[in-house]
Amino acid sequence: MLGLALAAAAPAINPAVASAAIDDSLAGANGGADGSADASKGPDYLECVPYARQLSGIRIFGDAHTWWQQAHGRYATGHTPRVGAVMAMQPYANSELGHVATVSKVVDSRTILVSHSNWSPINGRRGQIEKNVTVLDVSPENDWSEVRVWYAPIHNLGTTHWPVSGFIYNARPGGTKSLGDDRLDAIAVTDESPAPPTPSKKKGRRSDPIGDIIAGIYR
């Protein structure tokens, strides 16, 4: 009887809260250099680093959080997204080794599409590839220092504001050619690629640092 009474007294679970419980704070759990050494991950498990290297042509090795420093003096870097550039994300939340993703399309000053691996669990499995998914700049200065990233389990952008060091371009330091043209065919957006979420508004939506911009585009 006591158990029934406690169950009856338990508050109803708000769907929004339930969604937040599986939000992207658990994304990108491992930004290691090579996932193949761990056989328990399965033959199709792919870390973010080798996939970013394959798509961008940027020959940097080592864990994702080391890419930004390694790029200095070797590749052009900056804070403006360009097709073919690698977005270098800092360790944060459950992502202890950072994360790297390759820009496949620049939609507008606040929105890009990226292709990356080992971010969202797909069908319950980590280490999977996601192509042309949305990343939104939520930095107050529109400098791409904080982003929200599409998270497959909730079919929307995650709410976590992930810190970004910047973008690494496939060009020499100070160079202007930063697109890695010989690699663009591998990451170009096709007609079959998922489009950014359709504009929608939702009452009671929580505030965000760039409120009007995000409120007009995402739930």
C-alpha positions as CSV (number, residue, x, y, z in Angstrom):
1,M,0.0,0.0,0.0
2,L,2.8,2.4,0.8
3,G,4.4,1.8,-2.6
4,L,1.1,2.6,-4.3
5,A,0.7,5.7,-2.2
6,L,4.2,6.9,-3.2
7,A,3.5,6.2,-6.8
8,A,0.3,8.1,-6.7
9,A,2.0,11.1,-5.1
10,A,4.9,11.2,-7.7
11,P,4.6,14.2,-10.0
12,A,3.9,13.7,-13.6
13,I,7.0,13.8,-15.8
14,N,7.1,16.8,-18.1
15,P,8.0,15.6,-21.7
16,A,10.4,18.5,-22.0
17,V,12.2,17.4,-18.9
18,A,12.3,13.8,-20.1
19,S,13.8,15.0,-23.4
20,A,16.4,17.0,-21.6
21,A,17.4,13.9,-19.7
22,I,18.7,12.3,-22.9
23,D,20.0,15.6,-24.3
24,D,23.4,16.1,-25.9
25,S,25.4,16.5,-22.7
26,L,26.2,12.8,-23.4
27,A,27.2,13.4,-27.0
28,G,30.6,12.9,-28.4
29,A,31.7,10.8,-25.4
30,N,35.0,10.0,-26.9
31,G,37.0,12.2,-29.3
32,G,39.9,9.8,-29.4
33,A,42.3,9.4,-32.2
34,D,41.4,5.9,-33.2
35,G,38.6,3.7,-32.0
36,S,39.7,0.5,-33.8
37,A,42.0,-0.6,-30.9
38,D,38.9,-1.4,-28.8
39,A,37.4,-4.5,-30.4
40,S,34.4,-4.2,-28.1
41,K,33.2,-1.2,-30.1
42,G,32.5,-3.3,-33.1
43,P,33.9,-3.2,-36.7
44,D,31.8,-0.2,-37.8
45,Y,32.7,2.0,-34.9
46,L,34.4,5.2,-36.1
47,E,35.8,8.0,-34.0
48,C,35.4,11.6,-35.0
49,V,39.1,12.2,-35.7
50,P,39.8,9.8,-38.6
51,Y,36.5,10.8,-40.3
52,A,37.3,14.5,-40.1
53,R,40.8,13.8,-41.4
54,Q,39.3,11.8,-44.3
55,L,36.8,14.4,-45.3
56,S,38.9,17.6,-44.8
57,G,42.3,16.3,-46.0
58,I,43.8,18.0,-42.9
59,R,46.6,15.7,-41.8
60,I,46.5,16.1,-38.1
61,F,46.6,13.1,-35.8
62,G,45.9,12.7,-32.1
63,D,42.8,13.3,-29.9
64,A,40.3,15.9,-31.0
65,H,41.2,18.4,-28.2
66,T,44.8,18.6,-29.5
67,W,43.8,19.6,-33.1
68,W,43.5,23.4,-32.5
69,Q,47.0,23.7,-31.0
70,Q,48.5,21.3,-33.5
71,A,47.1,23.4,-36.4
72,H,49.0,26.5,-35.4
73,G,51.9,27.1,-37.7
74,R,50.7,24.2,-40.0
75,Y,47.3,25.2,-41.2
76,A,45.3,28.4,-41.5
77,T,42.8,28.9,-38.7
78,G,40.0,31.3,-37.9
79,H,36.5,31.8,-36.5
80,T,34.5,31.8,-39.7
81,P,33.0,28.6,-41.0
82,R,34.0,27.5,-44.5
83,V,33.1,24.4,-46.5
84,G,35.8,21.8,-45.9
85,A,37.0,23.3,-42.7
86,V,37.2,21.3,-39.5
87,M,35.3,22.8,-36.5
88,A,37.4,22.0,-33.4
89,M,35.3,21.6,-30.2
90,Q,36.8,21.8,-26.8
91,P,36.3,19.1,-24.1
92,Y,33.1,19.8,-22.3
93,A,30.4,17.9,-20.3
94,N,30.8,14.2,-21.2
95,S,33.2,14.9,-24.1
96,E,36.5,14.6,-22.3
97,L,38.6,14.5,-25.5
98,G,36.9,17.1,-27.5
99,H,35.3,16.7,-30.9
100,V,36.0,17.6,-34.5
101,A,33.4,17.9,-37.4
102,T,33.8,18.9,-41.0
103,V,31.7,21.8,-42.5
104,S,29.7,20.6,-45.4
105,K,27.6,23.7,-46.0
106,V,27.3,27.3,-44.7
107,V,23.6,28.1,-44.5
108,D,23.8,31.6,-43.0
109,S,25.8,33.6,-40.5
110,R,24.5,31.5,-37.6
111,T,23.9,28.1,-39.3
112,I,26.1,25.5,-40.9
113,L,25.8,21.8,-41.8
114,V,28.5,19.4,-40.7
115,S,29.4,15.8,-41.3
116,H,30.9,14.0,-38.4
117,S,31.2,10.7,-36.5
118,N,30.6,9.4,-33.0
119,W,28.3,12.2,-31.9
120,S,24.8,10.9,-31.7
121,P,24.1,7.3,-30.9
122,I,22.2,5.9,-33.9
123,N,19.9,2.9,-33.2
124,G,21.5,2.7,-29.8
125,R,25.1,2.4,-31.2
126,R,27.9,5.0,-30.8
127,G,30.6,5.6,-33.3
128,Q,28.2,6.2,-36.2
129,I,28.5,8.7,-39.1
130,E,26.0,11.6,-39.4
131,K,26.1,13.6,-42.7
132,N,25.0,17.2,-43.2
133,V,23.4,17.9,-39.8
134,T,22.7,21.3,-38.3
135,V,25.0,23.3,-36.1
136,L,23.8,26.6,-34.7
137,D,26.0,29.4,-33.4
138,V,24.7,30.7,-30.1
139,S,27.6,32.9,-29.1
140,P,26.6,36.4,-28.1
141,E,29.0,38.0,-30.5
142,N,28.3,35.6,-33.5
143,D,32.0,34.4,-33.3
144,W,31.2,30.7,-33.3
145,S,32.7,30.2,-29.9
146,E,29.5,28.4,-28.6
147,V,27.3,26.1,-30.7
148,R,24.3,23.8,-30.4
149,V,24.5,20.6,-32.4
150,W,21.9,18.3,-33.9
151,Y,21.3,15.3,-31.6
152,A,19.6,12.4,-33.3
153,P,17.9,10.8,-30.2
154,I,15.7,13.9,-29.7
155,H,15.3,14.8,-33.4
156,N,16.4,18.4,-32.7
157,L,19.3,20.6,-31.7
158,G,20.6,19.7,-28.3
159,T,20.4,22.4,-25.7
160,T,24.0,22.2,-24.5
161,H,26.2,25.2,-25.6
162,W,29.4,23.5,-26.7
163,P,32.6,25.6,-26.7
164,V,34.5,25.8,-30.0
165,S,38.1,26.8,-30.4
166,G,37.6,27.7,-34.0
167,F,37.9,26.4,-37.6
168,I,40.9,24.7,-39.2
169,Y,41.2,25.3,-42.9
170,N,43.0,23.1,-45.4
171,A,45.4,25.8,-46.3
172,R,48.8,27.1,-45.3
173,P,48.9,29.6,-42.4
174,G,47.8,33.0,-43.8
175,G,46.4,31.4,-46.9
176,T,43.1,32.3,-48.4
177,K,42.3,29.0,-50.2
178,S,40.7,27.1,-47.4
179,L,38.2,24.8,-48.9
180,G,40.2,21.6,-49.7
181,D,38.6,21.4,-53.1
182,D,39.7,17.9,-53.8
183,R,37.7,16.7,-50.8
184,L,34.5,18.6,-51.3
185,D,32.8,15.9,-53.3
186,A,32.9,13.7,-50.3
187,I,31.1,16.1,-48.1
188,A,28.9,18.1,-50.5
189,V,25.3,18.4,-49.6
190,T,23.0,16.5,-52.0
191,D,19.3,16.6,-52.7
192,E,18.9,13.6,-50.3
193,S,20.6,15.4,-47.5
194,P,18.4,16.4,-44.5
195,A,17.4,20.1,-44.6
196,P,17.7,22.3,-41.5
197,P,14.6,22.2,-39.3
198,T,11.5,24.0,-40.6
199,P,10.9,27.4,-38.9
200,S,8.5,27.1,-36.0
201,K,7.6,28.8,-32.8
202,K,6.6,27.3,-29.6
203,K,4.9,29.0,-26.6
204,G,6.8,28.9,-23.3
205,R,10.1,28.4,-25.0
206,R,13.1,29.0,-22.7
207,S,15.3,32.0,-23.3
208,D,18.5,31.7,-25.3
209,P,21.4,34.1,-25.7
210,I,20.4,35.0,-29.2
211,G,16.7,34.7,-28.5
212,D,15.0,36.2,-31.6
213,I,17.3,34.4,-34.0
214,I,16.8,30.9,-32.5
215,A,13.2,31.4,-31.5
216,G,12.4,32.1,-35.2
217,I,14.0,29.0,-36.4
218,Y,14.1,26.2,-33.8
219,R,11.8,24.9,-31.1
